[in-house]
Amino acid sequence: MASGSSPRLPGAILFACNFNRVRSPMAEGLARRLLGDRVFVDSCGLKAEREAGVEGADPFVCAVMAELGLDLEGHQPKTFDELHDDSFDLIISLTPEAQHRAVELTRHRAAEIEYWPTHDPTLADGARENRLAAYRDVRDTLARRLVERFGRG
């Protein structure tokens, strides 16, 4: 990108991961804060964990996003099949599995796909503070990627 120019913003962005409880809701919240109402932003996952009685965003996600003043307590995970609209200009996949689904989804549509491999913080071991540090690392990495891709807003 040339110095002083801003990136062209898509009209609608979808962030996708496996369960829509950790990485994609973080990216969605951060993108909404960065881009405001200039871009429609949504997120989804491949599978729903509702069968196991799991609802909402991961509690550690809510905690680390609240540190930035972003409230994800009301987030309701959804799958690709539960999207109200699937006419996204850009799909950003955060897991290999979501990347495969994004390719399938856009096979007959004009949409850009990007793959941002993102570590799964739920795999972190140890005490609460160690686990929170892993979630913060993912949050901060996503925030940097968003600014690199879309500018500072």
ZIFEN-V113838 format. One record per residue. N is the residue number from 1. RES is the residue in one small letter. SS is DSSP state (h for helix, s for strand, l for the rest). PHI is phi in degrees with one decimal (none if undefined). Layout:
# ZIFEN-V113838
n=N res=RES ss=SS phi=PHI
n=N res=RES ss=SS phi=PHI
This chain:
# ZIFEN-V113838
n=1 res=m ss=l phi=none
n=2 res=a ss=l phi=-69.3
n=3 res=s ss=l phi=-59.9
n=4 res=g ss=l phi=86.2
n=5 res=s ss=l phi=-92.5
n=6 res=s ss=l phi=-102.9
n=7 res=p ss=l phi=-67.1
n=8 res=r ss=l phi=-72.7
n=9 res=l ss=l phi=-88.2
n=10 res=p ss=l phi=-72.0
n=11 res=g ss=l phi=-78.1
n=12 res=a ss=s phi=-148.8
n=13 res=i ss=s phi=-121.7
n=14 res=l ss=s phi=-119.1
n=15 res=f ss=s phi=-101.8
n=16 res=a ss=s phi=-131.8
n=17 res=c ss=s phi=-141.4
n=18 res=n ss=l phi=-83.7
n=19 res=f ss=l phi=-121.5
n=20 res=n ss=l phi=57.7
n=21 res=r ss=l phi=-123.7
n=22 res=v ss=l phi=-128.6
n=23 res=r ss=h phi=-68.9
n=24 res=s ss=h phi=-67.8
n=25 res=p ss=h phi=-66.1
n=26 res=m ss=h phi=-61.0
n=27 res=a ss=h phi=-61.8
n=28 res=e ss=h phi=-60.4
n=29 res=g ss=h phi=-62.2
n=30 res=l ss=h phi=-66.3
n=31 res=a ss=h phi=-66.9
n=32 res=r ss=h phi=-61.6
n=33 res=r ss=h phi=-65.3
n=34 res=l ss=h phi=-71.1
n=35 res=l ss=h phi=-98.9
n=36 res=g ss=h phi=60.0
n=37 res=d ss=h phi=-91.1
n=38 res=r ss=h phi=-75.2
n=39 res=v ss=l phi=-137.6
n=40 res=f ss=s phi=-77.3
n=41 res=v ss=s phi=-127.6
n=42 res=d ss=s phi=-144.8
n=43 res=s ss=s phi=-147.4
n=44 res=c ss=s phi=-157.5
n=45 res=g ss=s phi=-131.0
n=46 res=l ss=l phi=-79.4
n=47 res=k ss=l phi=-129.4
n=48 res=a ss=l phi=-103.8
n=49 res=e ss=l phi=-95.7
n=50 res=r ss=h phi=-59.0
n=51 res=e ss=h phi=-58.8
n=52 res=a ss=h phi=-87.2
n=53 res=g ss=l phi=79.3
n=54 res=v ss=l phi=-92.8
n=55 res=e ss=l phi=-128.8
n=56 res=g ss=l phi=72.6
n=57 res=a ss=l phi=-71.9
n=58 res=d ss=l phi=-55.7
n=59 res=p ss=h phi=-58.1
n=60 res=f ss=h phi=-69.0
n=61 res=v ss=h phi=-61.4
n=62 res=c ss=h phi=-57.6
n=63 res=a ss=h phi=-65.4
n=64 res=v ss=h phi=-74.1
n=65 res=m ss=h phi=-74.0
n=66 res=a ss=h phi=-62.1
n=67 res=e ss=l phi=-59.8
n=68 res=l ss=l phi=-100.4
n=69 res=g ss=l phi=81.3
n=70 res=l ss=l phi=-105.3
n=71 res=d ss=l phi=-97.9
n=72 res=l ss=l phi=-109.7
n=73 res=e ss=l phi=-58.0
n=74 res=g ss=l phi=-90.8
n=75 res=h ss=l phi=-63.3
n=76 res=q ss=l phi=-114.0
n=77 res=p ss=l phi=-58.1
n=78 res=k ss=l phi=-143.1
n=79 res=t ss=s phi=-99.7
n=80 res=f ss=h phi=-54.2
n=81 res=d ss=h phi=-68.7
n=82 res=e ss=h phi=-96.7
n=83 res=l ss=l phi=-64.7
n=84 res=h ss=l phi=-73.2
n=85 res=d ss=l phi=-143.9
n=86 res=d ss=l phi=-121.5
n=87 res=s ss=l phi=-96.7
n=88 res=f ss=l phi=-91.6
n=89 res=d ss=l phi=-81.3
n=90 res=l ss=s phi=-141.4
n=91 res=i ss=s phi=-115.7
n=92 res=i ss=s phi=-109.3
n=93 res=s ss=s phi=-91.9
n=94 res=l ss=l phi=-108.2
n=95 res=t ss=l phi=-135.4
n=96 res=p ss=h phi=-59.6
n=97 res=e ss=h phi=-63.8
n=98 res=a ss=h phi=-68.0
n=99 res=q ss=h phi=-61.9
n=100 res=h ss=h phi=-60.8
n=101 res=r ss=h phi=-67.4
n=102 res=a ss=h phi=-62.3
n=103 res=v ss=h phi=-62.0
n=104 res=e ss=h phi=-61.5
n=105 res=l ss=h phi=-61.1
n=106 res=t ss=l phi=-99.4
n=107 res=r ss=l phi=-54.1
n=108 res=h ss=l phi=-116.6
n=109 res=r ss=l phi=-133.0
n=110 res=a ss=l phi=-90.5
n=111 res=a ss=l phi=-143.9
n=112 res=e ss=s phi=-84.6
n=113 res=i ss=s phi=-125.4
n=114 res=e ss=s phi=-127.2
n=115 res=y ss=s phi=-113.7
n=116 res=w ss=l phi=-113.8
n=117 res=p ss=l phi=-55.0
n=118 res=t ss=l phi=-130.5
n=119 res=h ss=l phi=-57.5
n=120 res=d ss=l phi=-90.7
n=121 res=p ss=h phi=-70.3
n=122 res=t ss=h phi=-68.4
n=123 res=l ss=h phi=-83.6
n=124 res=a ss=l phi=-68.1
n=125 res=d ss=l phi=-102.4
n=126 res=g ss=l phi=102.4
n=127 res=a ss=l phi=-69.9
n=128 res=r ss=h phi=-50.4
n=129 res=e ss=h phi=-64.6
n=130 res=n ss=h phi=-64.9
n=131 res=r ss=h phi=-67.8
n=132 res=l ss=h phi=-60.7
n=133 res=a ss=h phi=-61.2
n=134 res=a ss=h phi=-64.9
n=135 res=y ss=h phi=-67.4
n=136 res=r ss=h phi=-62.2
n=137 res=d ss=h phi=-61.1
n=138 res=v ss=h phi=-64.2
n=139 res=r ss=h phi=-56.9
n=140 res=d ss=h phi=-69.7
n=141 res=t ss=h phi=-65.0
n=142 res=l ss=h phi=-62.9
n=143 res=a ss=h phi=-61.2
n=144 res=r ss=h phi=-63.9
n=145 res=r ss=h phi=-60.8
n=146 res=l ss=h phi=-63.1
n=147 res=v ss=h phi=-66.6
n=148 res=e ss=h phi=-60.6
n=149 res=r ss=h phi=-80.4
n=150 res=f ss=h phi=-115.5
n=151 res=g ss=l phi=84.8
n=152 res=r ss=l phi=-87.9
n=153 res=g ss=l phi=87.5
